[in-house]
Amino acid sequence: MSESALPATRSDAAGSKPMRSKWLALTIIALAQLTVVLDGTIVNVALPDAQAALGMTDSDRSWVVTLYALMFGSLLLLGGRIADYWGRKRSFIVGMAGFAIASAVGGFATTGGQLLIARGAQGAFAALLAPAALAMLNVTFPKGPDRAKAFAVYGTIAGGGAAIGLVLGGVLTEYFSWHWCLLVNVPIAIVAIGMAIPVLRESKADGDTRYDIPGAVLVTLGLASVVYGFSRASLGWGRVDTIGFLALGVALLVFFVFVESRVGNPLLPLRVVANRVRGGAYITSLLVGAALLGGLLYLTLYFQIVLKFTPLHSGLASLPMTATIVVGATIVSRILPKVGPRILMTAGPIVAAAGLFWLSHLTVEDNYFVQILPGQILLGFGLALVFVPMQNVALSGIEPRDSGVGSAAVTATQQIGGSIGTAVFTAIYTSAVAAYVVANPGPNPLPSFVSGYSTVFLAASITVLVAAPIAFILVNVKRPQAGSQR
């Protein structure tokens, strides 16, 4: 690693400039991560207004969420490699600038097609921004207590950013318009770039920096085909196009793994994911991402369509989960060095699954404080138990030259899980609503909607619960790893 890539070191003076620079760098990185994560959900609250204003169908509405997560997740590995080779600071600045421009295009959209294109572009630039940010965090805080604190902050944002997006989206939609759910990113990006230029330190990988173009094409097309196949399942699981796209996607991803095992400079070195501990973290991230991003969309729709909450009230109704994640992350960061990540990452999915299962018992006339609030608190605390140790464990033992792609793999699994989860849950929701209407015909559509929401929450509960035994078996370390190979 070049000298510029070396992390800042602690000096003897408690208030020294190197230490202040480290924590200021963390602030900038956290701001970027918050922007990327909350944009996965900030438009959720605005979707009913945007759908009406732009004349979008229900299918188009779900693609506003799915397309962002799909482009984000499928391009993250390439974005991670670009950050490693081109420079992490440079990638951070370009990614943030491109994200702001795409947000402005979406904010001024006058048709559904323009909004979808902007969301896809947001996801693409986020795929460059996010791994660059996490890689710089990994380099700046390589080990010790400061690393645990830094990753606790990052984990809190990773878990709570989606819920914060719901609250902010409600405020902006209520007092301004749905357009501001995208335009708000522009001033945030200006501040982040202005701080990043003098504070962040450039770092990049040495050695062979050729790009694995075949791998990038295969993984992008493979993931896109899988997600699109799942989205077609809302029209029927047995359809030729549903089965065809799913089969094509799986075949492309299998071929991608074969290519990665043969090329000299792979997009995703198999050594990154083959590690047992890191592999457990990536699988957990995939499952939790599917349950979180897919499930939160339908909770927002339940608030606005069934309970008739305004966008602001809908956002505020999500605030307890955010607060629980923040408080929970503070507690988890303190006990993590004592109990290790295995117990926390096993208990977290169980608690989160209990919260989603609680939400699966929704009715048309539910009391928020009795039926919804307990489920949100359980879900929030479960997410805190998972996300704080998971971010650290997923980068344990990563070689410096793989920091960008390793960081990308963490975020990619969550976003890919979210895009697949949204597509699958949309199909499950559609089937549940149709089955309810057949069994209970009537003029009031709300009971059928609630039946669909309840089924989605039950499916999300089962999805996240699967992560518990995986974490217990694979994440078999007693304490957080401090960046050395184990």
C-alpha positions as CSV (number, residue, x, y, z in Angstrom):
1,M,0.0,0.0,0.0
2,S,1.2,3.5,-0.8
3,E,2.0,5.9,1.9
4,S,-1.1,7.9,1.1
5,A,-3.2,4.9,1.8
6,L,-1.9,4.5,5.3
7,P,-4.5,5.4,8.0
8,A,-4.1,8.3,10.3
9,T,-2.4,7.3,13.5
10,R,-3.1,8.4,17.1
11,S,-0.6,11.0,18.4
12,D,0.2,11.5,22.0
13,A,-1.8,14.7,22.4
14,A,-5.4,13.9,23.1
15,G,-6.7,16.7,21.0
16,S,-4.3,16.2,18.1
17,K,-5.0,17.1,14.5
18,P,-4.6,13.5,13.3
19,M,-7.3,12.3,15.7
20,R,-9.6,15.2,14.9
21,S,-9.1,14.3,11.2
22,K,-10.1,10.7,11.8
23,W,-13.4,11.6,13.4
24,L,-14.1,14.3,10.9
25,A,-13.5,11.7,8.2
26,L,-16.0,9.4,10.0
27,T,-18.5,12.2,9.9
28,I,-18.2,12.7,6.2
29,I,-18.3,8.9,5.5
30,A,-21.4,8.6,7.8
31,L,-23.1,11.4,6.0
32,A,-22.5,9.6,2.6
33,Q,-23.7,6.3,4.0
34,L,-26.9,7.9,5.4
35,T,-27.7,9.5,2.0
36,V,-27.3,6.2,0.2
37,V,-29.2,4.1,2.7
38,L,-32.1,6.4,3.4
39,D,-32.7,6.9,-0.4
40,G,-33.7,3.3,-0.5
41,T,-36.8,4.2,1.5
42,I,-37.2,8.0,1.5
43,V,-39.5,7.8,-1.6
44,N,-41.7,5.1,0.0
45,V,-43.8,7.7,1.9
46,A,-44.0,9.8,-1.2
47,L,-45.0,7.0,-3.6
48,P,-48.8,7.5,-3.3
49,D,-48.4,11.2,-4.2
50,A,-45.8,10.5,-6.9
51,Q,-47.9,7.8,-8.4
52,A,-51.0,10.0,-8.6
53,A,-49.0,13.0,-10.0
54,L,-47.2,11.0,-12.7
55,G,-50.0,8.6,-13.6
56,M,-48.0,5.5,-12.6
57,T,-49.4,2.0,-12.3
58,D,-49.0,-0.2,-9.2
59,S,-46.2,-2.1,-11.0
60,D,-44.4,1.1,-11.8
61,R,-44.7,2.2,-8.2
62,S,-42.9,-0.9,-6.9
63,W,-40.2,-0.4,-9.5
64,V,-39.3,3.0,-8.1
65,V,-38.0,1.1,-5.1
66,T,-36.8,-2.0,-6.9
67,L,-34.8,-0.3,-9.6
68,Y,-32.7,1.7,-7.2
69,A,-31.8,-1.3,-5.2
70,L,-31.2,-3.4,-8.3
71,M,-28.8,-1.0,-9.9
72,F,-27.2,-0.3,-6.6
73,G,-26.7,-4.0,-5.7
74,S,-25.7,-5.3,-9.2
75,L,-23.0,-2.6,-9.8
76,L,-21.5,-2.5,-6.3
77,L,-18.8,-5.0,-7.0
78,L,-17.6,-3.1,-10.0
79,G,-17.9,0.1,-8.0
80,G,-15.7,-1.4,-5.3
81,R,-13.1,-2.4,-7.8
82,I,-13.1,1.1,-9.3
83,A,-12.7,2.6,-5.8
84,D,-9.7,0.2,-5.2
85,Y,-8.0,1.0,-8.5
86,W,-9.0,4.5,-9.4
87,G,-8.8,5.9,-5.8
88,R,-11.3,5.8,-3.0
89,K,-11.4,9.5,-2.3
90,R,-11.8,10.3,-6.1
91,S,-14.5,7.6,-6.4
92,F,-16.3,9.1,-3.3
93,I,-16.4,12.6,-4.8
94,V,-17.5,11.5,-8.3
95,G,-20.1,9.1,-6.8
96,M,-21.5,11.8,-4.6
97,A,-21.7,14.4,-7.4
98,G,-23.3,11.9,-9.8
99,F,-25.8,10.9,-7.1
100,A,-26.8,14.6,-6.6
101,I,-27.3,15.1,-10.3
102,A,-29.4,12.0,-10.7
103,S,-31.4,13.2,-7.6
104,A,-32.0,16.5,-9.3
105,V,-33.3,14.8,-12.5
106,G,-35.7,12.7,-10.4
107,G,-36.8,15.7,-8.4
108,F,-37.9,17.6,-11.5
109,A,-39.4,14.5,-13.2
110,T,-42.7,15.1,-15.0
111,T,-43.3,11.5,-16.1
112,G,-43.0,8.1,-14.5
113,G,-40.3,7.1,-17.0
114,Q,-38.1,10.1,-16.0
115,L,-38.5,9.1,-12.4
116,L,-37.5,5.5,-13.0
117,I,-34.5,6.5,-15.1
118,A,-33.3,8.9,-12.3
119,R,-33.8,6.2,-9.7
120,G,-31.7,3.8,-11.7
121,A,-28.9,6.5,-12.1
122,Q,-29.0,7.1,-8.4
123,G,-28.4,3.4,-7.8
124,A,-25.5,3.3,-10.2
125,F,-23.7,6.3,-8.6
126,A,-24.5,4.9,-5.1
127,A,-22.7,1.7,-6.2
128,L,-19.5,3.8,-6.7
129,L,-20.0,6.0,-3.6
130,A,-20.9,3.4,-0.9
131,P,-17.9,1.0,-1.3
132,A,-15.5,3.9,-1.5
133,A,-16.9,5.3,1.8
134,L,-16.7,1.9,3.6
135,A,-13.2,1.2,2.3
136,M,-12.0,4.5,3.6
137,L,-13.5,3.7,7.0
138,N,-11.8,0.3,7.0
139,V,-8.4,2.0,6.2
140,T,-8.8,4.9,8.6
141,F,-9.8,2.7,11.5
142,P,-7.8,-0.5,11.0
143,K,-7.9,-1.9,14.6
144,G,-8.5,-1.2,18.2
145,P,-11.3,0.4,20.2
146,D,-11.6,3.3,17.7
147,R,-12.5,0.7,15.0
148,A,-15.3,-0.7,17.2
149,K,-16.7,2.8,17.8
150,A,-16.4,3.8,14.1
151,F,-18.2,0.6,12.9
152,A,-20.9,1.1,15.6
153,V,-21.7,4.5,14.0
154,Y,-21.6,3.0,10.6
155,G,-23.8,0.0,11.6
156,T,-26.3,2.3,13.3
157,I,-26.7,4.2,10.0
158,A,-26.9,1.0,8.0
159,G,-29.7,-0.2,10.2
160,G,-31.4,3.0,10.9
161,G,-31.0,4.9,7.7
162,A,-33.9,3.1,6.0
163,A,-36.2,4.1,8.9
164,I,-34.9,7.6,8.9
165,G,-35.7,7.8,5.2
166,L,-39.4,7.1,6.1
167,V,-39.5,9.9,8.6
168,L,-37.7,12.4,6.4
169,G,-39.8,11.4,3.4
170,G,-43.0,12.1,5.4
171,V,-41.8,15.6,6.5
172,L,-40.8,16.6,3.0
173,T,-43.9,15.2,1.3
174,E,-46.2,16.8,3.9
175,Y,-44.7,20.3,4.0
176,F,-43.2,20.6,0.6
177,S,-43.9,17.9,-2.1
178,W,-42.8,14.5,-3.1
179,H,-40.2,16.1,-5.4
180,W,-38.1,17.2,-2.4
181,C,-37.6,13.5,-1.3
182,L,-35.0,13.5,-4.2
183,L,-34.0,17.1,-4.3
184,V,-32.9,17.1,-0.6
185,N,-29.8,15.1,-1.7
186,V,-28.4,18.0,-3.6
187,P,-27.5,20.3,-0.7
188,I,-26.3,17.2,1.3
189,A,-24.0,16.3,-1.5
190,I,-22.6,19.8,-1.8
191,V,-21.8,19.8,2.0
192,A,-20.2,16.3,1.9
193,I,-18.0,17.1,-1.2
194,G,-16.9,20.4,0.3
195,M,-15.8,18.6,3.5
196,A,-14.3,15.6,1.7
197,I,-11.9,17.5,-0.5
198,P,-9.7,18.9,2.3
199,V,-10.2,16.1,4.9
200,L,-10.3,12.7,3.3
201,R,-7.0,11.1,2.3
202,E,-6.6,9.3,-1.0
203,S,-5.8,5.6,-1.0
204,K,-5.8,2.9,-3.7
205,A,-4.6,-0.6,-4.3
206,D,-1.2,-1.3,-5.7
207,G,-0.2,-3.9,-8.3
208,D,-2.4,-5.3,-11.1
209,T,-5.3,-2.9,-11.6
210,R,-6.9,-4.4,-14.7
211,Y,-10.7,-4.6,-14.6
212,D,-12.6,-7.8,-14.9
213,I,-15.1,-6.7,-17.6
214,P,-16.6,-10.2,-18.3
215,G,-17.2,-10.6,-14.6
216,A,-18.9,-7.2,-14.3
217,V,-21.2,-8.0,-17.3
218,L,-22.1,-11.5,-16.0
219,V,-22.9,-10.5,-12.4
220,T,-24.9,-7.4,-13.5
221,L,-27.0,-9.2,-16.1
222,G,-27.4,-12.2,-13.8
223,L,-28.7,-10.2,-10.9
224,A,-31.0,-8.1,-13.1
225,S,-32.4,-11.3,-14.7
226,V,-33.1,-12.8,-11.3
227,V,-34.8,-9.7,-9.9
228,Y,-36.9,-9.2,-13.1
229,G,-37.9,-12.8,-13.0
230,F,-39.2,-12.4,-9.4
231,S,-41.0,-9.2,-10.4
232,R,-42.8,-11.2,-13.2
233,A,-44.0,-13.7,-10.5
234,S,-46.7,-11.2,-9.5
235,L,-48.4,-12.3,-12.7
236,G,-47.9,-15.9,-12.0
237,W,-45.1,-18.2,-10.7
238,G,-45.6,-20.7,-13.5
239,R,-45.3,-18.2,-16.4
240,V,-42.7,-18.9,-19.1
241,D,-41.1,-15.5,-18.7
242,T,-40.9,-15.8,-14.9
243,I,-39.2,-19.2,-15.0
244,G,-37.1,-18.2,-18.0
245,F,-35.6,-15.1,-16.5
246,L,-35.0,-16.8,-13.1
247,A,-33.2,-19.7,-14.9
248,L,-31.2,-17.3,-17.1
249,G,-30.1,-15.3,-14.0
250,V,-29.0,-18.3,-12.0
251,A,-27.1,-19.7,-15.0
252,L,-25.3,-16.3,-15.5
253,L,-24.4,-16.1,-11.8
254,V,-23.0,-19.7,-11.9
255,F,-21.0,-18.8,-14.9
256,F,-19.8,-15.7,-13.1
257,V,-18.4,-17.8,-10.2
258,F,-16.7,-20.0,-12.8
259,V,-15.1,-17.0,-14.5
260,E,-14.0,-15.5,-11.2
261,S,-12.2,-18.7,-10.3
262,R,-10.2,-18.6,-13.6
263,V,-9.3,-14.9,-14.3
264,G,-6.1,-13.4,-12.9
265,N,-7.7,-10.2,-11.6
266,P,-11.3,-11.1,-10.6
267,L,-14.1,-8.6,-9.9
268,L,-14.9,-10.6,-6.8
269,P,-11.9,-12.6,-5.6
270,L,-13.4,-15.8,-4.2
271,R,-11.0,-15.5,-1.2
272,V,-13.2,-12.6,0.0
273,V,-16.4,-14.6,0.2
274,A,-14.9,-18.1,0.8
275,N,-13.9,-17.1,4.4
276,R,-16.4,-18.8,6.7
277,V,-16.9,-15.9,9.0
278,R,-17.3,-13.3,6.2
279,G,-19.5,-15.6,4.3
280,G,-21.8,-15.9,7.2
281,A,-22.0,-12.1,7.5
282,Y,-22.8,-11.7,3.8
283,I,-25.6,-14.3,3.8
284,T,-27.0,-12.7,7.0
285,S,-26.9,-9.3,5.2
286,L,-28.7,-10.7,2.2
287,L,-31.6,-12.1,4.3
288,V,-31.9,-9.1,6.6
289,G,-31.9,-6.7,3.6
290,A,-34.7,-8.6,1.9
291,A,-36.9,-8.5,5.0
292,L,-36.1,-4.9,5.9
293,L,-36.4,-3.1,2.6
294,G,-39.2,-5.3,1.3
295,G,-41.2,-5.2,4.5
296,L,-40.9,-1.5,5.2
297,L,-42.5,-0.6,1.9
298,Y,-45.7,-2.4,2.9
299,L,-45.7,-0.9,6.4
300,T,-45.7,2.5,4.8
301,L,-48.5,1.6,2.4
302,Y,-50.5,0.2,5.3
303,F,-50.2,3.5,7.2
304,Q,-51.3,5.7,4.3
305,I,-53.8,3.5,2.5
306,V,-55.5,1.7,5.4
307,L,-55.0,3.9,8.4
308,K,-55.3,7.1,6.3
309,F,-52.2,8.6,7.9
310,T,-50.8,11.7,6.2
311,P,-47.3,11.4,4.8
312,L,-46.0,13.3,7.9
313,H,-47.9,11.0,10.3
314,S,-46.7,8.0,8.3
315,G,-43.1,9.1,8.7
316,L,-43.5,9.8,12.4
317,A,-45.1,6.5,12.9
318,S,-41.8,4.9,11.8
319,L,-39.8,7.0,14.2
320,P,-39.9,4.5,17.1
321,M,-38.1,1.9,15.1
322,T,-35.4,4.4,14.2
323,A,-35.0,5.4,17.9
324,T,-34.8,1.8,18.9
325,I,-32.0,1.1,16.4
326,V,-30.0,4.1,17.6
327,V,-30.4,3.2,21.3
328,G,-29.9,-0.5,20.6
329,A,-26.7,0.2,18.6
330,T,-25.2,2.2,21.5
331,I,-25.9,-0.8,23.8
332,V,-24.6,-3.3,21.3
333,S,-21.3,-1.4,20.7
334,R,-20.6,-1.6,24.4
335,I,-21.3,-5.3,24.9
336,L,-19.8,-6.5,21.5
337,P,-16.2,-6.7,22.8
338,K,-17.4,-8.8,25.8
339,V,-19.8,-11.3,24.1
340,G,-18.5,-11.3,20.5
341,P,-20.5,-11.1,17.3
342,R,-21.8,-14.7,17.1
343,I,-24.3,-14.4,19.9
344,L,-25.5,-10.9,18.8
345,M,-25.9,-11.9,15.2
346,T,-27.8,-15.0,16.2
347,A,-30.1,-13.3,18.6
348,G,-30.8,-10.3,16.3
349,P,-32.6,-12.2,13.5
350,I,-34.8,-13.9,16.1
351,V,-35.8,-10.6,17.7
352,A,-36.4,-9.0,14.4
353,A,-38.5,-12.0,13.2
354,A,-40.6,-11.7,16.3
355,G,-41.3,-8.0,15.5
356,L,-42.3,-8.8,11.9
357,F,-44.4,-11.7,13.1
358,W,-46.2,-9.3,15.5
359,L,-46.9,-7.0,12.5
360,S,-48.3,-9.9,10.5
361,H,-51.5,-9.8,12.7
362,L,-52.6,-6.4,11.3
363,T,-56.3,-5.6,10.9
364,V,-58.2,-2.8,9.1
365,E,-58.9,-0.9,12.3
366,D,-55.7,-1.6,14.4
367,N,-54.6,0.5,17.3
368,Y,-51.1,1.8,16.5
369,F,-49.8,1.6,20.0
370,V,-51.1,-2.0,20.6
371,Q,-50.5,-3.8,17.4
372,I,-47.8,-1.8,15.5
373,L,-45.5,-0.1,18.0
374,P,-44.4,-3.3,19.8
375,G,-43.6,-4.9,16.5
376,Q,-41.5,-1.9,15.5
377,I,-39.6,-1.9,18.7
378,L,-38.7,-5.6,18.4
379,L,-37.7,-5.1,14.8
380,G,-35.5,-2.1,15.6
381,F,-33.7,-3.8,18.4
382,G,-33.2,-6.9,16.3
383,L,-31.7,-4.9,13.5
384,A,-29.3,-3.2,15.9
385,L,-28.1,-6.5,17.2
386,V,-27.3,-7.6,13.7
387,F,-26.0,-4.5,11.9
388,V,-23.4,-3.3,14.4
389,P,-21.3,-6.5,14.5
390,M,-22.1,-7.5,10.9
391,Q,-20.3,-4.5,9.4
392,N,-17.2,-5.3,11.3
393,V,-17.2,-9.0,10.8
394,A,-17.8,-8.7,7.1
395,L,-14.5,-6.9,6.7
396,S,-12.4,-9.0,9.1
397,G,-9.2,-10.1,7.6
398,I,-9.7,-8.3,4.3
399,E,-6.4,-7.5,2.5
400,P,-5.8,-3.8,1.8
401,R,-6.0,-4.3,-1.9
402,D,-9.5,-5.9,-1.5
403,S,-11.0,-3.2,0.8
404,G,-13.1,-1.7,-1.8
405,V,-14.6,-4.9,-3.2
406,G,-15.0,-6.3,0.3
407,S,-16.9,-3.2,1.4
408,A,-19.0,-3.5,-1.8
409,A,-19.9,-7.1,-1.0
410,V,-21.3,-6.0,2.4
411,T,-23.6,-3.4,0.9
412,A,-24.3,-5.4,-2.3
413,T,-25.8,-8.3,-0.4
414,Q,-28.1,-6.0,1.6
415,Q,-29.3,-4.1,-1.6
416,I,-29.6,-7.3,-3.7
417,G,-31.6,-8.8,-0.9
418,G,-33.7,-5.7,-0.8
419,S,-34.4,-5.7,-4.5
420,I,-35.2,-9.5,-4.6
421,G,-37.2,-9.1,-1.4
422,T,-39.3,-6.3,-2.8
423,A,-40.0,-8.3,-6.0
424,V,-40.8,-11.5,-4.2
425,F,-43.0,-9.7,-1.6
426,T,-44.8,-7.9,-4.4
427,A,-45.7,-11.3,-5.9
428,I,-46.7,-12.7,-2.5
429,Y,-48.8,-9.6,-1.8
430,T,-50.6,-9.8,-5.2
431,S,-51.4,-13.5,-4.7
432,A,-52.7,-12.9,-1.2
433,V,-54.9,-10.1,-2.2
434,A,-56.3,-12.1,-5.2
435,A,-57.0,-15.1,-3.0
436,Y,-58.8,-13.0,-0.4
437,V,-61.0,-11.3,-3.0
438,V,-62.0,-14.7,-4.3
439,A,-62.8,-16.1,-0.9
440,N,-64.4,-12.8,0.4
441,P,-66.0,-10.8,-2.4
442,G,-67.2,-7.4,-1.4
443,P,-67.0,-3.7,-2.3
444,N,-64.5,-2.7,0.4
445,P,-60.9,-3.4,-0.9
446,L,-59.1,-2.6,2.4
447,P,-59.5,-6.1,4.0
448,S,-57.9,-7.6,0.9
449,F,-55.0,-5.1,1.2
450,V,-54.5,-5.9,4.8
451,S,-54.5,-9.6,4.0
452,G,-51.7,-8.9,1.5
453,Y,-49.7,-6.8,4.0
454,S,-50.0,-9.5,6.7
455,T,-48.8,-12.2,4.4
456,V,-45.8,-10.1,3.4
457,F,-44.8,-9.5,7.0
458,L,-45.1,-13.2,7.8
459,A,-42.9,-14.1,4.8
460,A,-40.4,-11.4,5.9
461,S,-40.4,-12.9,9.4
462,I,-39.5,-16.3,8.1
463,T,-36.9,-14.8,5.8
464,V,-35.0,-13.0,8.5
465,L,-35.3,-15.9,10.9
466,V,-33.3,-18.1,8.6
467,A,-30.3,-15.8,9.3
468,A,-30.1,-16.9,12.9
469,P,-28.8,-20.5,12.5
470,I,-26.6,-19.3,9.6
471,A,-24.9,-16.7,11.9
472,F,-24.6,-19.2,14.7
473,I,-22.9,-21.8,12.6
474,L,-20.7,-19.6,10.4
475,V,-19.8,-16.5,12.5
476,N,-17.9,-18.6,15.1
477,V,-15.6,-15.9,16.5
478,K,-15.5,-14.9,20.1
479,R,-14.6,-11.2,19.7
480,P,-14.6,-8.6,16.9
481,Q,-11.6,-9.1,14.6
482,A,-9.3,-6.1,14.4
483,G,-8.4,-6.3,10.8
484,S,-5.8,-9.1,10.8
485,Q,-6.1,-12.2,8.8
486,R,-7.6,-15.1,10.8
